Amino acid sequence: MNAFQLLRAMNGIREEDVLLAESAYPETRRVKPRRALTLLLAAALILALGATAYAAAIGFRQRQQEAVKEKYQVEENHVESYVEYALPEEAEPGITLLSAYASGGGLSLYFTVSPVAPEDVRDLFMQETEEDGRVHYLMYTAECGGHKHFAHIFTSGDWEYRPEEEYTWVDEGGVELHDITPEGRQRRYLAQSYDAESRALTLYTGIPAAVMPEVDTLTLHIASYDCWEFPEAHSFAESGYETALHQDFGTITVEIPEADVRRLSFPEPIRFDNPDYSGSGELLGAEISAVGITWLFRIDDPEAHYELEGKLPMDVYLRQFSWSLRMDDVLGDAALRFADGSEIACPGFNSYTIDGEGVFHVGDAHWPGTIDLTKLRAVHVSGETFELPAPVSAEN
């Protein structure tokens, strides 16, 4: 083996890498042989290392796809409303779709963006104070249908933090709370969501069903922004804040999978009242997906239906909060029953939306994992049990 062959072998350079470099850099044919050899080896090495980075990026995206698939227990629970997008043969800068899941609550979308510098791996609540006193955030957003959705960094599984990465603080009401330092969050994201070799970052965004157009595809624009002067977390959703474009990753078209939802309408609504306010409420039914359940309530209290972009007036907020407590009481014994006789309790809810007909969609109640909808047979709530017919696929 001569020196040329040895150098090629040590650097993992193949014969085809040299031929590719020669075609990419034809000027090497016009210089002295030894100089040409040096240039060709350097070019071949660059191409070989680039190919390695591409291979690493593809491998990273495949692993992230598998993590999402495992999160939704796609095969174990026959989750049909899940789709994996075909990965490109070569990893290129920009946006790469990974996976999506659609339920009655909307679309959950996972994708990677690149190139992203390690210092830019952060979430909405990791901020820095600039020299002029401004508070600096770096947001990743997905825009569709005229709405902005904040793309949180995707992480899978549990994560243990070091003692120095956790701190305790007391809120205005004197409640002791625990949180994670920005350094701790960043270490988690870099370990779980970031590939240093290809500088690719995995992101997740949830798009509510209420703002998705009635079409089979969505066009999304993905970008990151520097933002200033956010006084409170809920102001992220408000308009009028100052932003500056940090990085534009481009625009993609997303195919939306059909939502897997089993709908249940009660023969007679379950009625209840609210001792704090006049009026009454009724539970109409439920929409059940593999990841959670949305309950449908109608409230006979016009003053609780106030809708406004941004903050609600305090009196309306207190009114809606009081009704939400009554809804929670109605759902206190809610559970799902399956074909094998097993049962799981339905979790409480932490958000609701009001549609154009005044129906409260009480949702964001997710199971610890996913459930097999083909085996669901009944819903128990407020002392009553409502049977569900077995799906055709489950009967055969």
C-alpha positions as CSV (number, residue, x, y, z in Angstrom):
1,M,0.0,0.0,0.0
2,N,1.5,3.3,-1.0
3,A,1.2,6.6,0.8
4,F,-1.7,7.7,-1.3
5,Q,-3.7,4.5,-0.7
6,L,-2.8,4.6,3.0
7,L,-4.1,8.2,3.3
8,R,-7.3,7.3,1.5
9,A,-7.8,4.3,3.8
10,M,-7.2,6.2,7.0
11,N,-9.7,8.9,6.0
12,G,-12.3,6.4,4.8
13,I,-12.1,7.9,1.2
14,R,-13.4,5.5,-1.5
15,E,-12.4,5.4,-5.1
16,E,-15.8,6.8,-6.1
17,D,-15.2,9.8,-3.7
18,V,-12.0,10.7,-5.7
19,L,-13.8,10.3,-9.0
20,L,-16.7,12.4,-7.7
21,A,-14.2,15.1,-6.5
22,E,-12.4,15.1,-9.8
23,S,-15.7,15.7,-11.7
24,A,-16.7,18.4,-9.2
25,Y,-13.3,20.1,-9.4
26,P,-12.1,19.7,-13.0
27,E,-9.5,22.5,-12.5
28,T,-7.3,19.9,-10.7
29,R,-6.5,18.4,-14.1
30,R,-4.7,21.5,-15.1
31,V,-2.2,21.7,-12.2
32,K,1.0,19.7,-11.5
33,P,0.3,16.0,-10.7
34,R,1.4,16.2,-7.0
35,R,-0.6,19.4,-6.4
36,A,-3.6,17.8,-8.2
37,L,-3.3,14.8,-6.0
38,T,-3.4,17.0,-2.9
39,L,-6.4,18.9,-4.1
40,L,-8.3,15.8,-5.1
41,L,-7.6,14.2,-1.8
42,A,-8.8,17.3,0.1
43,A,-11.9,17.6,-2.1
44,A,-12.7,13.9,-1.8
45,L,-12.3,14.1,2.0
46,I,-14.8,17.0,2.1
47,L,-17.2,15.1,0.0
48,A,-16.8,12.0,2.1
49,L,-17.3,13.9,5.3
50,G,-20.3,15.6,3.8
51,A,-21.8,12.2,2.9
52,T,-21.2,11.0,6.5
53,A,-23.0,14.0,7.8
54,Y,-25.9,13.3,5.5
55,A,-26.0,9.7,6.6
56,A,-26.0,10.8,10.2
57,A,-28.8,13.2,9.6
58,I,-30.9,10.6,7.9
59,G,-30.2,8.2,10.8
60,F,-31.2,10.9,13.3
61,R,-34.5,11.6,11.6
62,Q,-35.3,7.9,11.4
63,R,-34.6,7.6,15.2
64,Q,-36.9,10.5,15.9
65,Q,-39.6,8.9,13.7
66,E,-39.3,5.8,15.7
67,A,-39.6,7.8,19.0
68,V,-42.8,9.4,17.8
69,K,-44.2,6.0,16.7
70,E,-43.4,4.5,20.1
71,K,-45.0,7.5,21.8
72,Y,-48.3,6.8,20.1
73,Q,-48.0,3.0,20.5
74,V,-49.0,2.8,16.9
75,E,-48.7,-0.9,16.3
76,E,-49.7,-2.1,19.8
77,N,-53.0,-0.1,19.9
78,H,-53.8,-0.1,16.2
79,V,-53.6,3.7,16.0
80,E,-54.8,4.4,12.5
81,S,-54.7,8.2,12.4
82,Y,-50.9,8.3,12.4
83,V,-48.8,8.9,9.4
84,E,-45.0,8.8,8.8
85,Y,-43.8,11.0,5.9
86,A,-41.2,9.6,3.6
87,L,-37.7,10.8,4.5
88,P,-35.6,12.2,1.7
89,E,-32.7,10.1,0.4
90,E,-30.3,13.0,1.2
91,A,-30.7,15.3,4.2
92,E,-30.9,18.9,3.0
93,P,-31.1,22.2,5.0
94,G,-34.6,23.4,5.8
95,I,-37.7,21.4,6.9
96,T,-38.1,17.7,7.0
97,L,-41.5,16.3,7.9
98,L,-41.4,13.3,10.3
99,S,-44.8,12.3,11.5
100,A,-48.3,13.5,12.2
101,Y,-51.3,12.4,14.3
102,A,-54.8,13.7,13.9
103,S,-57.6,13.5,16.5
104,G,-60.8,15.4,17.1
105,G,-58.7,18.0,18.9
106,G,-56.5,18.8,15.9
107,L,-53.2,17.9,14.3
108,S,-50.0,17.0,16.1
109,L,-47.0,17.5,13.8
110,Y,-43.4,16.5,14.2
111,F,-40.6,17.8,11.9
112,T,-36.9,18.7,11.9
113,V,-35.3,22.0,10.9
114,S,-31.7,22.6,10.0
115,P,-29.2,24.0,10.3
116,V,-29.7,25.1,13.9
117,A,-26.8,26.3,16.1
118,P,-26.5,24.6,19.5
119,E,-27.0,27.9,21.3
120,D,-30.4,28.3,19.5
121,V,-31.7,25.1,20.9
122,R,-34.2,26.5,23.4
123,D,-37.9,26.8,24.1
124,L,-40.3,29.7,24.7
125,F,-39.5,29.9,28.4
126,M,-35.7,30.0,28.0
127,Q,-34.8,33.7,27.9
128,E,-31.8,35.9,28.1
129,T,-31.4,39.5,29.2
130,E,-29.8,41.7,26.6
131,E,-27.3,44.5,27.4
132,D,-30.1,47.1,26.9
133,G,-32.3,45.4,29.4
134,R,-34.7,43.7,26.9
135,V,-35.8,40.1,27.4
136,H,-34.8,37.9,24.5
137,Y,-36.6,34.8,23.4
138,L,-36.1,32.6,20.5
139,M,-39.5,31.2,19.2
140,Y,-40.1,28.6,16.5
141,T,-43.5,29.1,14.9
142,A,-45.7,27.4,12.4
143,E,-48.2,29.5,10.5
144,C,-51.3,28.2,8.9
145,G,-54.7,29.6,8.1
146,G,-53.7,33.0,9.4
147,H,-52.8,31.6,12.9
148,K,-49.5,31.2,14.5
149,H,-48.7,28.0,16.5
150,F,-45.6,27.8,18.7
151,A,-43.5,24.8,17.9
152,H,-42.2,23.4,21.1
153,I,-39.0,21.3,21.0
154,F,-39.9,17.6,21.0
155,T,-38.6,15.3,23.7
156,S,-39.3,11.7,24.4
157,G,-39.4,9.7,27.6
158,D,-38.6,10.9,31.1
159,W,-35.6,13.0,31.9
160,E,-33.6,13.3,35.1
161,Y,-32.2,16.6,36.0
162,R,-29.1,17.3,38.1
163,P,-29.7,19.0,41.5
164,E,-28.1,22.2,40.3
165,E,-30.5,22.3,37.4
166,E,-33.6,22.5,39.6
167,Y,-34.8,25.4,41.7
168,T,-37.8,26.2,44.0
169,W,-39.7,29.4,44.0
170,V,-42.9,30.8,45.7
171,D,-45.7,32.3,43.6
172,E,-47.8,35.3,44.5
173,G,-50.2,33.1,46.4
174,G,-47.5,31.6,48.6
175,V,-47.5,28.3,46.8
176,E,-44.1,26.6,46.5
177,L,-43.3,25.5,42.9
178,H,-40.4,23.7,41.3
179,D,-38.9,24.5,37.9
180,I,-35.9,23.7,35.7
181,T,-33.1,26.1,34.9
182,P,-32.6,27.1,31.3
183,E,-29.2,25.2,31.4
184,G,-31.1,22.0,32.4
185,R,-33.7,22.4,29.7
186,Q,-31.0,23.1,27.1
187,R,-29.1,20.0,28.1
188,R,-32.2,17.9,27.7
189,Y,-33.0,19.3,24.3
190,L,-29.5,18.9,23.1
191,A,-29.5,15.2,24.2
192,Q,-32.9,14.2,23.0
193,S,-33.9,16.6,20.1
194,Y,-30.7,17.7,18.5
195,D,-28.1,16.1,16.2
196,A,-24.8,18.0,16.4
197,E,-23.3,16.5,13.2
198,S,-26.1,17.6,10.9
199,R,-27.3,20.5,13.2
200,A,-30.9,19.2,12.9
201,L,-33.4,20.0,15.6
202,T,-36.7,18.1,16.1
203,L,-39.8,20.3,16.8
204,Y,-43.4,19.6,17.6
205,T,-46.5,21.8,17.0
206,G,-50.1,21.2,17.8
207,I,-52.7,22.8,15.4
208,P,-56.2,23.0,16.9
209,A,-59.0,21.6,14.7
210,A,-60.9,24.9,15.0
211,V,-58.3,26.7,12.9
212,M,-57.5,24.0,10.4
213,P,-59.1,24.6,7.0
214,E,-61.5,21.8,5.7
215,V,-58.9,20.4,3.3
216,D,-56.6,17.4,3.0
217,T,-53.4,19.4,3.1
218,L,-52.0,22.4,5.0
219,T,-49.4,24.9,3.9
220,L,-47.1,25.8,6.8
221,H,-44.4,28.4,7.1
222,I,-41.7,27.6,9.7
223,A,-39.5,30.3,11.1
224,S,-37.8,31.3,14.3
225,Y,-38.0,34.8,15.8
226,D,-36.2,36.9,18.4
227,C,-38.8,38.4,20.7
228,W,-38.7,41.0,23.4
229,E,-40.6,42.2,26.4
230,F,-42.9,39.3,27.1
231,P,-44.2,40.1,30.6
232,E,-46.2,36.9,31.1
233,A,-46.4,33.4,29.4
234,H,-50.0,33.9,28.2
235,S,-49.0,37.0,26.2
236,F,-47.3,34.7,23.7
237,A,-50.7,34.2,22.1
238,E,-51.5,37.9,21.9
239,S,-50.7,40.2,19.0
240,G,-48.7,43.4,19.2
241,Y,-45.4,42.1,20.6
242,E,-42.1,43.0,19.1
243,T,-40.4,40.3,17.0
244,A,-37.4,40.1,14.6
245,L,-36.9,37.2,12.2
246,H,-34.0,35.1,13.3
247,Q,-34.1,32.3,10.7
248,D,-36.5,31.3,8.0
249,F,-36.7,27.5,7.3
250,G,-39.1,27.8,4.4
251,T,-42.6,26.6,3.6
252,I,-44.0,23.0,3.4
253,T,-47.2,21.3,2.4
254,V,-48.5,18.8,5.0
255,E,-50.9,15.9,4.2
256,I,-53.4,15.6,7.0
257,P,-54.3,12.1,8.1
258,E,-58.0,11.4,8.8
259,A,-58.8,11.8,12.5
260,D,-59.6,8.6,14.5
261,V,-62.5,9.6,16.6
262,R,-65.3,7.7,18.1
263,R,-68.3,10.0,18.8
264,L,-70.9,9.4,21.5
265,S,-74.1,11.4,21.7
266,F,-76.1,10.7,24.8
267,P,-79.8,9.8,24.3
268,E,-80.7,12.5,26.9
269,P,-78.3,15.1,28.0
270,I,-76.9,14.9,31.6
271,R,-78.2,18.1,33.2
272,F,-76.7,20.0,36.1
273,D,-76.8,23.5,37.7
274,N,-74.3,25.9,39.2
275,P,-75.0,27.2,42.7
276,D,-72.8,30.3,42.1
277,Y,-74.8,31.6,39.1
278,S,-78.2,31.3,37.6
279,G,-78.7,29.0,34.6
280,S,-78.0,25.4,34.0
281,G,-75.7,23.1,32.0
282,E,-75.9,19.8,30.2
283,L,-73.4,17.2,29.0
284,L,-74.2,16.3,25.4
285,G,-71.7,13.6,24.6
286,A,-68.0,12.9,23.9
287,E,-65.4,12.6,21.2
288,I,-62.8,9.9,22.0
289,S,-59.5,9.5,20.2
290,A,-56.5,7.2,20.8
291,V,-54.8,10.0,22.8
292,G,-57.6,11.6,24.8
293,I,-61.2,12.6,25.2
294,T,-63.2,15.8,24.5
295,W,-66.5,16.3,26.3
296,L,-69.2,18.4,24.8
297,F,-71.1,20.7,27.2
298,R,-73.8,23.4,26.6
299,I,-74.1,26.1,29.3
300,D,-77.3,28.2,29.6
301,D,-75.5,31.3,30.8
302,P,-75.1,33.9,28.1
303,E,-72.5,35.9,30.2
304,A,-70.2,32.8,30.2
305,H,-69.9,32.8,26.4
306,Y,-67.9,36.0,26.1
307,E,-65.1,35.6,23.5
308,L,-62.2,38.0,22.9
309,E,-58.8,37.8,21.5
310,G,-56.3,38.0,24.3
311,K,-57.4,38.3,27.9
312,L,-60.9,37.7,29.2
313,P,-62.4,40.3,31.6
314,M,-62.0,39.1,35.1
315,D,-65.7,38.7,35.8
316,V,-66.2,36.6,32.7
317,Y,-63.1,34.5,33.6
318,L,-64.4,33.9,37.1
319,R,-67.8,32.9,35.7
320,Q,-66.3,30.4,33.2
321,F,-64.0,29.1,35.8
322,S,-66.9,28.4,38.1
323,W,-68.7,26.5,35.3
324,S,-65.6,24.6,34.6
325,L,-65.5,23.4,38.2
326,R,-69.1,22.2,37.9
327,M,-68.2,20.4,34.6
328,D,-65.3,18.7,36.4
329,D,-67.7,17.6,39.1
330,V,-70.0,16.0,36.5
331,L,-66.9,14.1,35.1
332,G,-65.7,13.0,38.5
333,D,-66.5,9.3,37.9
334,A,-65.9,9.2,34.2
335,A,-64.2,6.0,32.9
336,L,-63.8,4.0,29.7
337,R,-64.6,0.3,29.5
338,F,-63.1,-2.2,27.1
339,A,-64.0,-5.5,25.5
340,D,-61.8,-7.5,27.9
341,G,-63.6,-6.0,30.9
342,S,-60.9,-3.6,31.9
343,E,-61.5,0.0,32.7
344,I,-59.5,3.2,32.9
345,A,-60.5,6.5,34.6
346,C,-60.8,9.5,32.3
347,P,-58.3,12.3,33.3
348,G,-59.5,15.7,34.1
349,F,-59.4,18.5,31.6
350,N,-57.3,21.7,31.5
351,S,-58.7,23.7,28.7
352,Y,-61.8,24.3,26.7
353,T,-63.0,26.1,23.5
354,I,-66.4,27.5,22.6
355,D,-67.7,26.9,19.1
356,G,-70.1,29.0,17.1
357,E,-73.1,27.2,18.6
358,G,-72.2,27.9,22.2
359,V,-70.9,24.4,22.9
360,F,-68.0,24.1,25.3
361,H,-65.4,21.6,23.9
362,V,-63.7,20.5,27.1
363,G,-60.5,18.8,26.2
364,D,-56.8,18.4,26.5
365,A,-57.4,15.3,28.7
366,H,-54.8,12.8,27.6
367,W,-54.2,9.2,28.6
368,P,-50.7,8.3,29.9
369,G,-50.2,6.5,26.5
370,T,-52.7,5.7,23.9
371,I,-55.8,3.4,23.9
372,D,-57.0,0.9,21.4
373,L,-60.3,2.3,20.0
374,T,-61.2,-1.0,18.4
375,K,-61.6,-2.5,21.9
376,L,-63.6,0.4,23.5
377,R,-67.1,-0.7,24.4
378,A,-68.7,1.8,26.9
379,V,-68.3,5.2,28.5
380,H,-69.4,5.6,32.2
381,V,-70.1,9.1,33.5
382,S,-72.2,10.7,36.2
383,G,-73.6,7.4,37.4
384,E,-74.7,6.2,33.9
385,T,-73.1,3.8,31.4
386,F,-73.4,4.3,27.7
387,E,-72.7,1.4,25.4
388,L,-70.7,1.8,22.2
389,P,-71.1,-0.7,19.3
390,A,-68.0,-2.6,18.4
391,P,-66.3,-1.3,15.2
392,V,-66.8,-3.5,12.1
393,S,-63.0,-4.3,12.0
394,A,-63.1,-5.5,15.6
395,E,-66.1,-7.8,15.1
396,N,-64.4,-9.7,12.2
